[in-house]
Amino acid sequence: MAEQIKLLEMKGITKRFPGVLACDSVDLELHAGEVLALLGENGAGKSSLMNILYGLYKQDSGQILINGSEVTFDSPLQAFTLGIGMVHQHFMLVPNLTVTENVALGLCHDRTFALNLGEVRRKIVDVSRKHGLAIHPDAFVWQLSVGEQQRVELVKALALGANLLIMDEPTAALTPQEADELLDLLRDMTKRECSVIFISHKLNEVRKVSDRVIVLRGGGKVYDGPTRELSDSELAGRMAGKELGQAAARAPQPLGEPVLDIVDLHARGDRGVKALNGVSFSVRKGEIFGLAGVSGNGQRELAEVVNGLRRVDSGNILLDGRDVANCSPLHIIGQGMGYIPENRIHEGTIPPFSIRENLILKDYDTDKMSVHCFLSMDKTRCFASDLISSFRIKTPDMETNCASLSGGNIQKVILAREITRNPKVLVAVYPIRGLDLGATENVHEQLLRISEAGTAVLLISEELDELLALCDRIGVIYEGRVMKVLEARKTDKQELGLLMAGVESPSEIESPSCPDERSIELEEVST
Amino acid sequence: MEWADLVSGVLAAAIPMAVPLLLVGLGEMFDQRAGMFNLGAEGIMMMGAFVAFFIDLKLQTPWLGLLAALLVGAAFGLLMGLVCVTFRSPQGIAGIGIYMLGWGLSGTLFRVYVGGPTPIQGIASLNLSSLRGVPYVGSVLAVLNPMDYAAFFLIPLSGWLLFKTAWGLKARAVGTTPRAADTLGIGVSRVRYQCVVLGGAMAGLAGAYLSVCQAKMFADNITAGRGFIAVALVYFGRWSPWGVAVGAAIFSLAVAAQRLIQFYGAKFPYELALVIPYVLVIVVLACSRNRDKSEPTALGKPYYREYRG
């Protein structure tokens, strides 16, 4: 077990990446038993700073001191022998190994042959008992849900002897209830003299869990002090560099006829197991219909099926009255479908293509862009420069690679392409995932604008604040079925959160799901 | 024709065919498990074949030849590691380069220092009379080459190394999610180097088997594509030693059966018979899917710690 970290200091940490100053002489101090929140927008340098502390990146200048003496890290090995553990935003687990083997990796780094998995397993069981983290040590990681994988990450860090935990946006993929549990757990751990650095851009969580907050912006520190001294809007202001208004509230809309009608839809996921289990709902003209749910409950498959990218087993997708189930994507686009895919880099754009080329991807073969069968440079340039200015895409010029834009600007390129085509239906899948506040606001404005112009919007999201602010109605998807469709004005986070966790009637809240049941399920999967 | 004769006839033809595939295939499996795609195995085999042959020719010590082939193979693996791990070059291209280098170098050295077909003493087959009693296969098992037994023994040994040791755990992690391995203090480059050196040594040994144990001579292009077949067999075998062994067995049995068809003069165009084993490999590859999640997903991807993806 590593010596306890009573005081951690980082002094004047500077880190440059090609073309970016990720950290600009940042100072940080942390005492035992404290929860420090690290707040900032995407690209503010939070993760870079923590990756330096964990030994993954090497700082260009600056010092790290533990209990007053300077330490240097060449690899994460030194960090975790000193008692620093990190739960990364994208989990650092090997999917085709079991939970025990994943933990064993960290314990056996200096051995060649001897591999005592029984001992590792005992250690895992000990840690999970002590901290109340139910996990199944013999399950393969790929079989686990995101929440379970998170628990595995925590157990791994603790089993390796961490007494300083770095949590990088740990609640991003959890249901509200799971997130609350995690926050309680972190609070609890500080009582055992653990300290926690909590990275987030969610203000309510930061407030709930942290004693002290450091706000980063553009690589530099802009605030360091007790969390309770600033209000939410002050914190948000420090983060964004300007005061932000509340998200545009949705005025009640006169809603028209159903444009997208989904009737008893069945489809299978990548592994051949049922992903959609009889989904039915309809989205009306001018409506924003929200689909809430923890990711992995069939949202991605639904979006792909509707856009012709995945086979439908049975059921109908009526687009303006015509069935488009199992039609080609080209046909569906022609019928007036717009799509903002989940993965904006690999599905929404072609990264090495220029912005101009990405903007014309769906219209290159129409008269708008070409003369006879040849692309017209003039027409496409004119089109692209119009969109770049009207959607305020921040780029040096239209021939820049899409890959070199920030996430928010890539999303603007996709929005510009889809919205200017005036689709009858627009399917937006996690459109603000990974975007900062400014870019999020922009996406929301565009969605509201297009729905007012008469497009039916299907918004798939796990951000309940977003859904409640924007949508007219919200459906909750759980294990491939829409549990319930609610009027957005007549529901709240609590109700949605329970539905997302699969609890249909409020009476079930009293009996929390027993971890043993989950283990039994897992055993069935693995045999 | 007796059944026993048929079985032993096919086996006698299949085993010498299977052993080099097994040796190079197991090596390639370690490469790929760690995320290294070594297309140069064929070239390394040729170098191994030449070096072992040459040492046997000059010093009349075939076992020393095998050892030298092992070392030369390891050196080629080291070169592959230098190019692909340290300098992060694309592995496919580097592998083709290693193949060309091994082919050209072994051929040139052969022409300069030996010249024409020259027989060597090689490693003779054993005669274990105690095994003769085994029904059907006894007559085949009793007269195998010592290296054949060694190759069979390498199957469970590889399985143990890959699945039951800390090193195997590290290798599997490094080939699937190197970043996760890195965050746990595992030296990704180090493990990849170890695997690629091991894979090279095994390929060198496989080549030496061809020249010293089987043909007892050296000829240009003696390996005849076995290094490439091995790469396919690793996919076929789902990166497990047992799978690779089954693949090598199926392929060599198909080759042996094909020879038998020709030998007994069945009315069957021999060109078509020659194609059978290769078609079999393609069909099997096309049908295999990543159901068991054993595929090393970082295969062929260089790892760079400070890359921000």
Chai-1 contact restraints between the chains, C-beta under 6 A:
chainA,res_idxA,chainB,res_idxB,connection_type,confidence,min_distance_angstrom,max_distance_angstrom,comment,restraint_id
A,Y57,B,E306,contact,1.0,0.0,6.0,A-B,restraint_1
A,S75,B,G185,contact,1.0,0.0,6.0,A-B,restraint_2
A,P76,B,T183,contact,1.0,0.0,6.0,A-B,restraint_3
A,P76,B,G185,contact,1.0,0.0,6.0,A-B,restraint_4
A,L77,B,G185,contact,1.0,0.0,6.0,A-B,restraint_5
A,M92,B,A180,contact,1.0,0.0,6.0,A-B,restraint_6
A,M92,B,T183,contact,1.0,0.0,6.0,A-B,restraint_7
A,L93,B,A180,contact,1.0,0.0,6.0,A-B,restraint_8
A,V94,B,A173,contact,1.0,0.0,6.0,A-B,restraint_9
A,V94,B,T176,contact,1.0,0.0,6.0,A-B,restraint_10
A,V94,B,T177,contact,1.0,0.0,6.0,A-B,restraint_11
A,V94,B,A180,contact,1.0,0.0,6.0,A-B,restraint_12
A,N96,B,T176,contact,1.0,0.0,6.0,A-B,restraint_13
A,N96,B,K293,contact,1.0,0.0,6.0,A-B,restraint_14
A,E101,B,L169,contact,1.0,0.0,6.0,A-B,restraint_15
A,L105,B,A173,contact,1.0,0.0,6.0,A-B,restraint_16
A,L105,B,L184,contact,1.0,0.0,6.0,A-B,restraint_17
A,G106,B,L184,contact,1.0,0.0,6.0,A-B,restraint_18
A,C108,B,A166,contact,1.0,0.0,6.0,A-B,restraint_19
A,H109,B,G185,contact,1.0,0.0,6.0,A-B,restraint_20
A,H109,B,I186,contact,1.0,0.0,6.0,A-B,restraint_21
A,R111,B,A166,contact,1.0,0.0,6.0,A-B,restraint_22
A,T112,B,W167,contact,1.0,0.0,6.0,A-B,restraint_23
A,F113,B,T165,contact,1.0,0.0,6.0,A-B,restraint_24
A,L115,B,T165,contact,1.0,0.0,6.0,A-B,restraint_25
A,L115,B,A166,contact,1.0,0.0,6.0,A-B,restraint_26
A,W142,B,K293,contact,1.0,0.0,6.0,A-B,restraint_27
